[in-house]
Amino acid sequence: MATYSGKQFKVAVGLHTSNLGLATLGGTMYYLRVDSINDIDFSAGYSTAVVERTGQRVIRPSDHITAHSSTNAAGGEYTWAWDNYVPENEALFHALITSLTETADVTSTEKIIGTAATNTYDTGAASSFALALQILSPDASKGRYMYGAIVQDMTMSWDAGTNGGKMTTSGTLYSGYRPIIYDNSGITVNATAVAQGGWNLDLFQMDAITIGGNAVICKAFSVTISNPAKRVGNEAITEASPGSAGVVFGQPEEYMRGGLIDVTGSITVKMDDNTIDLLNNWQRATSTAILFGDHATIGSATCHINIEGAKLTGFNKDYAAEDGVFIEIPFQGTADGANSLIDWKIT
């Protein structure tokens, strides 16, 4: 019996160019190289119940009831989480942020506004924001394939003491379509890394970091964008190869993205004349713009993140650091009407 190390498994992700709900492999896949791999979370994927019945004092085997079968997805939801990923491929990073923010061209100036639309993705229709995930197993017959996947949250962080100050990401993929266990021996993955860009600048290259318009000395910044998706309805669809190629019941009719789009994060800055009074901004709920990037003007930047209506949600001083007193300031983005919740340019 073969024994495998977790380090032998690989993960590949890419935009899923097949119509939503069609399992057919489509689109260019890229390696998402993390230090450790999680399996797909199947726990919310099955309709199960334990129904206790009289007649004896212990649970019978038949008291465990499931609607899941080889042809029934049972209305499931599935997630896959990644952590500590330092982007090394421009196309993969842009695919992730495209799916998260529903923006077609993330290489230009983009923003999410207060009146952001509620969107639905219909099964069988083309989608520009769905991804495919493959967990490639050294036992090729046991590969994992999640299709019709949406990035529902992602954190981008820069820390002077982590990964050389490079942008590090974590996040969650969501799918309402049941994952497939399949033979991954013939899968082609594009391993080409793309040259330097705004997506892989480090903290030490960020020359424009301000809070409330004032320059600050920053040693850590992170921002999390959450844009959840939920499956709606139940539909029988033909699961194309590499799936069963037969009709599978209980698949979603559509996805709905109508929940709260939330932007949260934190910035850790040196305590000085430009930051000490931010305690008042927190206590008075004053909107305080936070800008992080390599250029103050978004059009001239290669990496620029601006939370114009940020509300500070804390003010935590660290007196123990050997490099001086620093303040960790958590925040939440806000916007009204056509005003920007967050705008960014990461080329």
N, C-alpha and C positions, 0 to 999 in steps of 0.2 A: 504494500500500500504506500503510495507516494505521500511525502510530507512536504509542505510548502511553508516558506517564510512570508510574512505579510509584506516584505519588501519586494517580493516577486510580482505582486499585483500592480496593475497600472490603471490609470483613469484617463479617459478621453472625453472631451466635450466639444460640441460645435452647434451652430445653428441648424435646426432640423428643417430642411427645405421641402420635405414631403408635406402634404396637407395634414392639418391637425387631426390626430387620431389614427393616421395611417402609419403602421409600424415600419414601413419600408425604410431602409437605411438611405439617407439622403443628406448631402451637405458635407463640407470638409470638417474632419475631426482633428482636434489638437490635444496633445498631452497636457493634462493639468497635474503637474508634478508637485505633490505635497509630501511632507515627511512621514505621514501615516494616512491610511485609507479607512474610511468608514463604509460599512455596508449600507445598502438602501434600507430605510426604516419601513418595514412591512406592518408594523403594529396597528396602524389605523386603516389597513387595507382590506380587512375582512370583517364581515358582519357575523359576529359570534355571540352566543349567549349561553349561560348556564341556567337551566330551568329545573329547579328542585321539585321532585314529585314525591308524594307519600308512598308508603309501602315498605320502605326500609330506611335505616338511619344513615346511610352513606350515599354519595352521589353515584348514579349509574353511568356507565360509558355513554349511553344514549341521551343523557341529560345535557351533554355538551352538543350544542346545535350550531351548525354553520351553513351559510348559503353558498359558500365558496366551492367551486368544482373546476374541472378542467375547461369548462366553457362559460363559467360565470365569474366575473370580476367582483361581484357583490358590492358594487358601489363604493369602491375603495379610494383612499387617498394615500399617497406615498411621498416620502421626502428623502433627500440625501443632503448631508451637510459636509462642508469642507472647512478647513482651518489652516492658518499659517501658510497660505499660498502667496509666494512672491511672483507676480506676473513676469513671464519671460517671453511671451508671445503676444504681439499686439492684436492679432486677429481674435485670439481667444479672449483676451481682456475686453475687447470691444463687443464681442458676442455676449458676454456676461452682463455688461452694463446696458446693452441694448435691450435684452430681455427684462432687466430690472426696471428700467425707466421708460420703456415703450417709446424710444426715440430711434428713428431710422438711421440717422447719421451722427454718431457720437464723436466724430472727429472735429465737428464744428462747435460753435457756441450753442449750448442747450440749457433749458431750464424747465422746472416744474412750477406751475403757477397755482394760485389759490383756487381757480375754477377748473382744475384738471378734470378731464372727462372720465366718466365711467365707461369701461370698455368690456365687450364680450368677444370671446373667440369661439367660433362654431366648429364642431366636429365636421370634418370633410372640407373645410375651407382653408385657403392659404393663410399662413400666419408668418409675420416677419419677426416674431418674438419668442417662438418656441424653440427649445433646445433638445438635443439628444445627449444622453449620458451613457457611457460604456465603462464598465468595470471589467478589465481584461484579466482573465485568470490564467495562471500557468497550466491549469487543467482546462484546456481550451473549450471543452464541452460544457463548462460551468460558468461561462461569461454572464454578466448582468447587463441588461439593456433597458434603460428608462427613456421613453420618448414622450413627446408633447410636454416637455418639462419647462417650467417657468422659474426664473430667479425671483423669489419673493422677498428676500432681504439680502443685503450685502454690506459688509463693513470694509472701509478702506482706512488704513492706519499707517502713520509714519512715526517711528520712535527712534531717538538717537541711539538707544541701547539694544535695538532689535533688528536683526537682518541687515546690518550696516546702514540703517536709516532708510532702507528701501520701502516702497509701498508694499504692505502686506494685507492680504484680503482673507475674509471668511464669509460664509454665507450659506444659504439653503436653497436647494432646488425642490420644486413641488410638481407632482403630476397626479392627475386623476385617472390615468390609464395604467392598467396593471403592468408592471415590469415583466420582462421576458428573460428566461434563462435559455441561453443559446450557445452555439459553437462560434467562438470569436477568433478562430484560427485564420480566417481569411480577411480580417479587418485591416484596412489601410488607414494609418494615422499620419497626419502631416506634422513632422517634428521640427520644422524650420522655425527658428527664433528670429524675430525681426530686430533691426538695429535700434539704437537709442531713440527714445521719444518721451513725451510728457508722462506716459503711463509707467515708466520705470525710473523717473528721477528720484533722488533720495532727499531726505529732510534738509541736508546741508546745501542743496541747490535751490531751496525755496527762499527767494530774496524779498518776497512781499507777503509778510504775515502781520496782520493788523487786527486789533479788537477795538471797535468803536472809532475806527479811523486812526488809531494810534499804533505805531510800530511796537512790537513786542519781541522778546527773546523766547523762542519756543523750543522745547525739547521733545514734545510729543503732541500729535494731533490725530484724531480719528473722527470719522463720520459714518453713520449707518443710515442707509435708505431702506425703508420697508414699504413694499407695494404688493400686498398679498393677493393671491388668486384663490378662488374656490370653484370646485366643480359643481355643475348644476344639472339635474335630471339624470335619466338613465336611458341608454340606447344600446341596441344590439348592432354591432359593427363587425365587418369582416377584418380580422386581424391578419394583415399581410405578412409575408416572410420578412424577417426571421421568426415571426410568431407562429401560431398554430395554423395559419392560413384558413381557418374556419371562422364561423360566427361566434363572437364572444358577447355575452349579455352583461348588462350592468356597467357599461362604459359611459362616460359623461356625454350629455348632449352639447354642452358648451362649458367654457370657463367664464366666470364673472370676476372682474377686477373693480370692485366697488367699495372696498374697505378703506380704512384710513391710510393715506400716504403719509408716512412719518419720517422726519429727519431728526436724528439725535446724534450726539457725539460729545467729545470733550477735547479741551486744549490745555496743555500744561505749559505755563509761562513763568518767567522769572518775576519775582516780586520787586517792583520798582515804582517810580512815580506814575508810569502809564498804566499800571495794573492794580495798585492797591485800592483805588476808589471803585473798582468793579464790584466790590462788596455791596455798594449802594445800588448798583444796577440790578443785582440779583434780588435784593430785598424789596426794591420798588418795581420789579417786573418791567424794567426799561428795555425796550428793543435795542439790541446792541449788535451791529454788523460784525461778522467774523469772516475774514478773508485769509485764504491760505493758498499760496502759489509761487510761481517763479517770476511773475510779473504782475504789477498792480492793475494793468489794463488787460481785460480778458482777451481782447482781440490780438494782443501781442504775446500772450502767454502760450506755453505748451501744456502746463498743468495749472489750473486755476479753479478753486472752489470758493464760492461766496454764499454765505447764509445771511441775507440782508436783514431779515426780521428775527434773528436769534434771540431767544429768551434764556438768560442764564438760570440754571437750576441748582446751582451750588457754588461754593467758594471754599476750597479745601487746601490749606497751607501745609507744606511739608518743611518742617524746621530741621530735619535730620540729614538732609542731603549735603554731601561734601562740596557740591558745586554751588551752594547758596540756597536761599529760600525760594522755593517754587510754589506756584498755586495751580492746582488742578481745577479747571472750570468746566463742568458739564453744561450742556445746552440742548435746547430743542428749537427747531426751525418753526416759524409761523409765517402765514401769508394771508392776505385778504384780497378777493377779487383777482384782478390781473397781475397783482404783485407777485414777485418770485419767492417761492419757498426755498429753492436752492438753484443756483445756476453754476454751470461748470464748463470747462473745456479741458479735455485730457486727450491729446492727440496721439 
